[in-house]
């Protein structure tokens, strides 16, 4: 699957990552509503988490592909990268579920403050994990392009392009595609 992503042009990846998940999400909600099917909490949670999950999985594929192409002189472990991605996906589902519970609780006139207090440190850790995943992918991208270990200033541009996905994809995908095609 990941090889398919790297063959695509920037506009195709933009549609796949930024437009298609939202179209699927709202299209399925509209279809289920039109058919009179009541969407349960789990279904609603999965549909709400779809866009963020797609983006996280794309970052995971990019980082994994780039890690495999790092020069042999660079010795890093992808363990924290993989664990961070797993945490982000699981946290996205938990966060969407929590928002649904809070919405239902507020409609009933109560607010689960304990759940909200627990969510704050988990959200901060998810933010840290996300920044680490972006750091890993950006540094790996520039390291693979330069075939050496790079410093912070050298991968800062790629870091911000990964952070600003809808804009960044137009500049990142041609670089990723070039790396992929150079091996084949």
C-alpha positions in Angstrom: 0.0 0.0 0.0 2.7 2.5 0.9 4.4 2.1 -2.5 1.2 3.2 -4.1 1.2 6.5 -2.1 4.7 7.4 -3.2 3.9 7.0 -6.9 1.2 9.5 -6.8 1.5 13.2 -7.8 1.1 15.9 -5.3 -2.5 16.8 -6.3 -3.5 13.1 -6.1 -2.1 12.8 -2.5 -3.8 16.1 -1.6 -7.1 14.7 -2.7 -6.5 11.4 -1.0 -5.4 12.9 2.4 -7.3 16.1 2.6 -10.5 15.8 0.6 -11.4 12.1 0.4 -11.6 11.5 4.2 -14.0 14.4 4.7 -16.1 13.4 1.7 -16.3 9.8 3.0 -17.1 11.0 6.5 -19.9 13.4 5.5 -21.1 11.2 2.7 -21.5 8.2 4.9 -23.2 10.3 7.6 -25.6 11.7 4.9 -26.2 8.3 3.4 -27.0 6.7 6.8 -29.2 9.6 7.7 -31.1 9.3 4.4 -31.6 5.6 4.9 -32.9 6.2 8.4 -30.1 4.3 10.0 -29.3 5.5 13.5 -25.6 6.0 13.8 -24.3 4.6 17.1 -21.6 6.0 19.3 -18.9 3.7 18.0 -19.8 4.3 14.3 -19.9 8.0 14.9 -16.6 7.9 16.7 -14.9 6.0 13.8 -16.3 8.4 11.2 -15.2 11.5 13.2 -11.7 10.1 13.7 -11.3 9.2 10.0 -9.5 12.4 8.7 -7.0 12.5 11.5 -6.3 8.8 11.3 -5.7 8.9 7.6 -3.2 11.7 8.0 -1.4 9.9 10.9 -1.2 6.7 8.8 0.3 8.7 5.9 2.9 10.1 8.2 3.6 6.6 9.5 4.1 5.3 6.0 6.3 8.2 5.1 8.5 7.9 8.2 8.8 4.1 7.8 9.8 4.3 4.1 12.3 7.0 4.9 13.8 5.1 7.8 14.4 2.1 5.6 16.3 4.4 3.2 18.5 6.1 5.7 22.3 5.8 5.1 23.8 3.0 7.1 26.0 5.5 9.0 22.8 6.9 10.7 21.9 4.7 13.7 18.5 5.5 15.1 15.7 3.3 16.4 12.2 3.7 15.0 10.7 2.4 18.2 9.5 5.8 19.6 8.3 6.7 16.1 6.1 3.6 15.9 4.8 3.9 19.5 4.0 7.6 19.0 1.9 6.8 15.9 0.0 4.1 17.7 -0.6 6.4 20.6 -1.9 9.2 18.2 -4.3 6.8 16.5 -5.6 5.4 19.8 -5.8 8.9 21.4 -7.7 10.2 18.4 -10.4 7.6 18.9 -10.5 8.3 22.7 -10.6 12.1 22.1 -13.6 11.8 19.7 -15.3 9.4 22.1 -14.7 11.9 25.0 -16.1 14.8 22.9 -19.3 12.7 22.3 -19.6 11.9 26.0 -19.1 15.6 26.9 -21.7 16.6 24.3 -24.2 14.1 25.6 -23.5 15.1 29.2 -23.9 18.8 28.5 -27.3 18.0 26.9 -28.3 16.2 30.1 -27.1 19.2 32.2 -23.9 17.6 33.7 -20.3 17.9 32.8 -17.8 15.0 33.5 -15.0 17.1 35.0 -13.0 14.0 35.9 -12.9 12.9 32.3 -11.9 16.4 31.2 -9.1 16.6 33.8 -7.8 13.2 32.6 -7.9 14.3 29.0 -5.5 17.3 29.5 -2.3 15.4 30.2 -3.2 12.8 27.5 -3.8 15.6 25.0 -0.4 17.2 25.9 1.3 13.8 25.4 -0.5 13.3 22.1 0.7 16.7 21.0 4.3 15.7 22.0 3.9 12.4 20.1 2.6 14.2 17.0 5.5 16.7 17.1 8.0 13.8 17.4 6.5 12.0 14.5 6.7 15.1 12.3 10.3 15.6 13.6 11.2 12.0 12.7 9.7 12.2 9.2 11.3 15.6 8.5 14.7 14.7 9.7 14.6 11.4 7.9 13.5 13.0 4.6 16.4 15.5 4.6 18.9 12.9 5.8 17.9 10.6 3.0 18.1 13.4 0.5 21.5 14.5 1.7 22.8 11.0 2.6 24.2 12.2 5.9 23.1 13.2 9.4 21.5 16.7 9.3 21.2 19.4 11.9 18.0 21.2 13.1 18.3 24.1 10.7 18.6 21.8 7.7 15.3 20.0 8.3 13.3 22.9 9.8 11.7 23.6 6.4 10.5 20.0 6.0 9.3 20.0 9.6 7.0 23.0 9.0 5.8 21.5 5.7 4.8 18.3 7.5 3.0 20.5 10.1 1.2 22.5 7.5 -0.2 19.5 5.6 -2.6 21.0 3.1 0.0 23.4 1.9 3.0 21.2 2.7 1.9 18.3 0.7 2.4 20.2 -2.6 6.1 20.5 -1.7 6.7 17.3 0.1 5.1 14.8 -2.3 7.4 15.7 -5.2 10.4 15.1 -3.0 9.0 11.8 -1.7 8.1 10.7 -5.2 11.6 11.6 -6.5 13.1 9.5 -3.7 10.8 6.6 -4.5 11.4 6.7 -8.2 15.2 7.0 -7.9 15.2 3.5 -6.4 13.3 1.9 -9.3 
